[in-house]
Amino acid sequence: MGDKTAWDTAVMLRQKGTDAIYEMERKLGVKVKFLHVVRNPFDNIATFVLRHREIQARTADPDIKQINASDILDTKIQLYNNWAEGSYVAQQSFPQDFINVVSMDVVKKPAETLRKICDFLAITCSEKYIQDCAAIVDPVPSVTRHRIVWTDEQINRVYTMMKKFPFFERFTFEDE
């Protein structure tokens, strides 16, 4: 659905439905496949907060251990819900052409995960290619949720949102 800009596709699917995908397939003469990389929603939302222009200046200060930006966090939770809805539309509309890849699996099991992706895309990947790719994966996951202050209500709102989407079922706020 896009590299770091998947939200564009997700928003389009949520707002306009699947017609654009079918039109793209028809015009290009290829089958569209969706590779949905799923990260713990608490980390994704926290990263969106930390990248907000008003927050970036504060994160540079090493004395600040946690950022308190409740209003920005509220906005990012709602945006994230909208993006998740779009991803879910794709999953429901194109179940045979959709795969969820958990980002933590890429970090912890890069070769196995890449093989799964290659199989899904129906492409042949040599073992050397898979091992070369696996060798450059950063083994340290990005866990950002603890860098911002969350209220209990915000955490509960994210949990409520997560219950709507099966691809979030394995995540919690307490995950490593």
Backbone torsions as a table, in degrees:
resi	resn	phi	psi	omega
1	MET	NA	2.2	176.7
2	GLY	127.9	151.4	179.7
3	ASP	-93.4	108.4	179.0
4	LYS	64.2	-0.4	175.9
5	THR	-128.0	28.1	-178.8
6	ALA	-61.4	-22.1	-178.0
7	TRP	-60.5	-29.4	177.5
8	ASP	-60.5	-45.8	178.7
9	THR	-66.7	-43.5	-178.7
10	ALA	-61.8	-43.2	179.4
11	VAL	-64.8	-43.3	179.4
12	MET	-60.5	-43.9	179.6
13	LEU	-65.9	-39.0	-179.4
14	ARG	-67.4	-40.7	-174.3
15	GLN	-87.2	-36.8	-170.7
16	LYS	-114.7	-6.3	-179.8
17	GLY	82.3	-162.4	-169.8
18	THR	-97.9	-0.9	-176.1
19	ASP	-56.1	-39.2	-178.6
20	ALA	-64.1	-33.6	178.5
21	ILE	-67.3	-46.3	179.0
22	TYR	-62.6	-38.0	178.4
23	GLU	-65.9	-41.1	177.8
24	MET	-61.9	-44.0	178.6
25	GLU	-61.0	-43.0	-179.2
26	ARG	-65.0	-47.3	-177.6
27	LYS	-67.7	-39.6	-177.0
28	LEU	-88.5	-18.2	-179.3
29	GLY	70.7	26.5	178.5
30	VAL	-132.0	158.0	176.9
31	LYS	-85.4	129.9	177.0
32	VAL	-82.5	134.3	175.3
33	LYS	-122.1	146.7	-177.9
34	PHE	-111.4	119.9	175.7
35	LEU	-107.8	101.7	-173.8
36	HIS	-100.3	106.3	178.0
37	VAL	-85.8	120.4	-173.5
38	VAL	-108.5	125.9	178.1
39	ARG	-117.1	158.6	176.6
40	ASN	-54.0	122.2	-176.9
41	PRO	-56.2	-33.7	179.6
42	PHE	-63.8	-36.8	177.6
43	ASP	-73.0	-41.6	178.2
44	ASN	-60.7	-47.7	-179.2
45	ILE	-63.2	-43.4	178.6
46	ALA	-61.0	-41.0	178.6
47	THR	-63.1	-40.1	177.1
48	PHE	-61.3	-39.9	177.3
49	VAL	-64.3	-47.5	-177.4
50	LEU	-64.1	-25.4	179.0
51	ARG	-88.7	-5.3	178.1
52	HIS	-62.3	138.9	-173.7
53	ARG	-57.9	-32.6	179.7
54	GLU	-74.7	-20.2	-176.1
55	ILE	-94.6	-31.4	-174.2
56	GLN	-54.4	-38.2	179.8
57	ALA	-65.6	-37.3	-179.8
58	ARG	-71.5	-32.0	-176.8
59	THR	-71.6	-16.8	178.6
60	ALA	-75.1	-18.6	-179.7
61	ASP	-79.7	113.9	-176.8
62	PRO	-67.6	-16.3	179.2
63	ASP	-78.0	-17.2	179.7
64	ILE	-90.8	113.8	-178.0
65	LYS	-89.3	-32.8	178.7
66	GLN	-135.5	141.8	178.3
67	ILE	-98.1	129.9	176.0
68	ASN	-106.1	104.7	-178.4
69	ALA	-140.6	64.6	-170.8
70	SER	-58.0	-43.4	-178.9
71	ASP	-65.5	-42.8	178.9
72	ILE	-65.4	-41.8	177.9
73	LEU	-59.7	-43.7	178.4
74	ASP	-57.7	-44.9	179.6
75	THR	-63.3	-43.8	-177.9
76	LYS	-67.5	-34.0	176.4
77	ILE	-61.5	-45.0	-180.0
78	GLN	-65.9	-43.5	177.8
79	LEU	-60.3	-42.6	-179.1
80	TYR	-63.0	-40.1	175.8
81	ASN	-58.7	-44.1	179.2
82	ASN	-61.0	-43.3	179.5
83	TRP	-65.6	-40.8	178.4
84	ALA	-62.3	-38.1	177.2
85	GLU	-60.2	-42.6	178.1
86	GLY	-63.8	-41.0	177.0
87	SER	-63.2	-38.8	179.9
88	TYR	-67.0	-36.7	175.1
89	VAL	-58.1	-45.7	179.4
90	ALA	-61.9	-44.8	-178.6
91	GLN	-62.4	-42.4	-179.4
92	GLN	-71.8	-34.8	-175.6
93	SER	-82.9	-28.4	-175.8
94	PHE	-131.0	56.4	-172.2
95	PRO	-60.4	-32.3	180.0
96	GLN	-78.5	-16.3	-176.2
97	ASP	-115.5	27.5	-175.5
98	PHE	-134.8	133.3	176.4
99	ILE	-135.3	137.4	172.3
100	ASN	-96.0	130.3	175.9
101	VAL	-122.8	117.8	-179.0
102	VAL	-77.6	125.6	-175.6
103	SER	-58.1	-35.0	179.3
104	MET	-65.7	-29.7	175.2
105	ASP	-67.7	-34.7	176.4
106	VAL	-62.2	-40.1	-179.1
107	VAL	-72.3	-46.1	-173.1
108	LYS	-86.2	-30.5	-178.0
109	LYS	-135.4	62.9	-172.2
110	PRO	-62.5	-42.4	-177.7
111	ALA	-66.3	-47.2	179.6
112	GLU	-60.9	-42.5	-179.1
113	THR	-66.7	-41.4	178.8
114	LEU	-64.8	-38.8	176.2
115	ARG	-59.9	-42.5	178.8
116	LYS	-61.0	-42.4	178.9
117	ILE	-65.5	-45.8	179.3
118	CYS	-59.7	-43.3	177.6
119	ASP	-60.8	-44.8	179.6
120	PHE	-60.4	-41.6	-179.3
121	LEU	-80.0	-5.3	-179.1
122	ALA	58.3	44.0	175.7
123	ILE	-119.7	151.2	179.6
124	THR	-92.5	126.3	178.1
125	CYS	-121.8	125.5	179.7
126	SER	-68.6	157.0	178.3
127	GLU	-62.5	-35.6	177.8
128	LYS	-62.4	-44.5	178.0
129	TYR	-59.2	-47.3	-178.9
130	ILE	-61.6	-45.6	-179.7
131	GLN	-67.4	-38.8	176.7
132	ASP	-62.1	-43.0	178.1
133	CYS	-65.0	-45.6	-178.6
134	ALA	-60.8	-32.8	-176.9
135	ALA	-68.5	-21.2	-177.2
136	ILE	-102.7	2.8	177.6
137	VAL	-73.9	130.7	177.3
138	ASP	-67.3	119.9	-176.5
139	PRO	-77.0	-2.3	-179.2
140	VAL	-103.7	112.7	-179.2
141	PRO	-69.8	154.0	177.0
142	SER	-90.9	107.0	179.1
143	VAL	-114.9	104.7	-172.2
144	THR	-108.8	-8.4	-171.3
145	ARG	-60.3	-27.4	-177.6
146	HIS	-86.8	0.2	178.1
147	ARG	-87.7	-5.8	175.7
148	ILE	-124.8	159.3	178.1
149	VAL	-88.1	127.4	177.0
150	TRP	-114.4	137.6	169.7
151	THR	-84.7	161.4	175.9
152	ASP	-59.6	-38.2	-179.7
153	GLU	-63.6	-40.6	178.9
154	GLN	-66.1	-43.0	177.3
155	ILE	-60.8	-44.4	-180.0
156	ASN	-65.3	-36.3	176.7
157	ARG	-62.3	-40.8	178.4
158	VAL	-66.1	-43.0	177.1
159	TYR	-59.5	-41.2	177.9
160	THR	-61.7	-44.1	177.6
161	MET	-62.4	-43.4	-177.4
162	MET	-61.2	-33.3	-178.5
163	LYS	-63.4	-21.8	-179.4
164	LYS	-78.1	-16.2	-171.6
165	PHE	-127.3	113.1	-175.6
166	PRO	-59.7	-24.5	-178.5
167	PHE	-70.8	-7.4	176.7
168	PHE	-101.4	2.9	-169.2
169	GLU	-62.2	-23.3	-175.8
170	ARG	-91.1	-0.8	-173.7
171	PHE	-101.1	149.0	172.4
172	THR	-141.1	167.8	175.6
173	PHE	-66.0	-30.6	-174.9
174	GLU	-85.2	-6.4	179.8
175	ASP	-51.4	157.2	172.4
176	GLU	-86.3	NA	NA
